[in-house]
Amino acid sequence: MRTLRGLLVLSVLGVAASGCSSIEPWVKPYDRENLADPVMAFTRASISQDFLDHVFESREGSRGATGGGGGGCGCN
């Protein structure tokens, strides 16, 4: 019984210690250029989709929540 308890404590400590490892980013900085390519857009005709979004925003009286623009620098 004592060895079973010791084994349980060691396994719990092992699982808890594995959560302390560093998380590496999924996308490397040099891969972001490929992901920002216009080919990766959700729609085939992004210009006409921008126009339809503008019309929708004008009719609704609201703006936004259609995705993010910019690179995260806060300058957009």
ABEGO torsion letter per residue (X at the ends): XAAAAAAAAAAAAAAAAAAABBBBBABBAAAAAAAABAAABABABAAAAAAAAAAAAAAAGBBEGAEBBEAGAGAX
